[in-house]
Amino acid sequence: MIRPSLKRTPETAPVKDGAGLPWGCSVIPLAPAIDGHPNLDPAAAEQVPRCIECYGYINAYCMFERKAWLCALCGTRNDLEARYGTSLLRAGLEEMQRGIVDLLEECVEVDDIYSEELKPEERPACIAVVDVSGSEEFVEIARSGILALIEALPPATLFGLIAVDSSVCVYDMRSEFPYSYVVPLSPEGEVGVRLNEVLPAECFLVQIADNKDNISAAVESLTATSSQPGSKTKPGLAFGACIDAVLEAFEENPCCSLRIVSVIGNMPSVGLGALTPPDDNIEPGHKAQTKSVKGSEYYTEIGQRVVALSACVDLFVIAETGYVGVDALAPMVECVGGSMTFYTGLGTSALPQDLFKKYSRPFATKGLLRLRCSTGFQVARAFGHLTSDEQYENLYHVACCHTESCFAVDFEFDNPSGVTANLDVHPTIQAAFSYTCVVPVGDMEKSYQVQRRLRIETHRSEIGRQAMELYSSVDANVVMAMLCHKIMKAQLDEGLAEARMLLQDWLVILTSRYNQNIMRRTVGTLDANFSKFPALHMVPKMVYGMLRSKLMDALYVSRDERAMVCHICSSMSPEAISLLLYPKLVSFSSLDTEDADEDAFILSHSAVDQNEPRIYLMDCLTELFLYYPRSAKAQLPFPPPVDSGVRKYIQNLKDQRPFAPHVYNCAEGDSSGLDFSARLWEDPQMNAPQNKEWAVAAAQGFDSFMRTLREEVKSFMETQ
């Protein structure tokens, strides 16, 4: 669960500031736990003792006396229960092992989902909202996706279906001939009739186990408005009004744990939440380029209502034409930990595969994340798709969370003496995550368990008393993930141009501190590659990659694409973020090999051998580019056969991702080869400016960027 950016904790603020590195950790609440020992004695959550002072949980790092245990976080002496009386007894307890401890808080077994005795959180429900305002091809993909969703959801789940164009269509799926009720918008832009009056929740939501054929029939009946003969429906998408009506219905009657899965292809353009397209004439990098479009504030308010309802909204966007409004819709999704996926067009969509993969995996709802730190430091701020509790410090609400969901935490000192303020306590972090999950019961389709579980992990580290110890303990992926969160906030507040300068200036300061602390030089040849510490060696390339990536490219990236990249960077693991910021280029010596060469290439044309028949694969996390140089295309089948080793390697990559990356088959000499070449970021950008200013150094290629970096570092150190 816990992964610090520095494996050693800085002793004091001057030590940390002198190194120039961010200090915090990433937290993956549902990270896989190492298989425990089967002979350990499990404990219920209420059996695990807590410190009377800081409320931390007893753990393997606590000290024990004859009748007391000393808290590893604050050093407080607590009464010792008989269960923990001897070291032999403690060795057999699950909660006293290092690593992740999983405990059960509560378990409710449900045989009848319609029972009036159930609490809302014990009755899972899913509502699919499908945009039918676009083309028939889009609706066909949406139909396939929703059918895959039905297969992935547990059979006991309640399911509802709504189609939306400029009106809202609610489906009654209680019979084998589903009926739909079309509700137009009122002059105020709201849905004309309350959904509870059109179809009460107990009629609108049906259990998948009993009504799967009826649901499938309703989904198959979805058609695009444009293809309906004699249709008088006005063009446009009333998505905001539709979500408002759904929330209003369940605010009146909160009868279930609600999850809304939305599939849209066009910008919301009518009714509540209608968006205004952005101005295309804004100067690249200007603050207005990241400013919210008109109408986006509505979806921030919708997000607050979703949080209050303890619901979740997931969004899948297949862009049919132009701007869809992903950046405006994102707050509605992210504030509750929902999933968001953006496809640039119908041809790149993998909606059925992604829906099935996302909803057939474990996920948690109603999560509470508590982070406790030992004496001397504390949590300064948290980043990611969570919200702070209004009453308690360092307590965060996570409405929905998947196995790959990741958050970032920034630490700060709360004492001038740093972590040595209490010499009896070592630097320690404890994360506790309480959540609800639905667990199927054997082969019984209608039965399931609603479990409230608690995960605890306690992490202890050594103290770093000088910069050299911090540099040697860096986790570069976590450092870049934390930096990414901070830069995204600056990008939102200050604009792209200012965020780019902040990022580049951070690299200048880090390089300066490194040369002062390690190289002991302020003049002469400066080390900008961090050659003494391999863990830091990738940092300049990652910063350079961030500047060239879709996250910060001001010229060639749409608002929708940038919003999707920001969503990924704010919700996924450090390794995924690093791969997105700096893609991995590998090669295959033949079609039959299932393993790529171990050494990754630099992202430059110089790394591509034009004479040897090798195949190259660039992994950009959300996209895979398979490239054939001219020599390879002349001798090898293009694209590779389905049963080839290269294809198996690619399929394995796709299976490991929470979404299906789109595969592009590219070859030298045709237009597809240009897509591959454009992502060789270490070469100069097309039409790059020729001046040597620091602000545009990344556009001129990696070598030029590093030369300018050394000049900036030298200038900065001369002013110190």
Order of alpha helices (4+ residues) and beta strands (2+ residues): beta-beta-alpha-beta-beta-beta-beta-alpha-beta-beta-alpha-beta-beta-beta-alpha-alpha-beta-alpha-alpha-beta-alpha-beta-alpha-beta-alpha-beta-beta-beta-beta-beta-beta-beta-beta-alpha-alpha-alpha-alpha-alpha-alpha-beta-beta-beta-alpha-alpha-beta-alpha-alpha
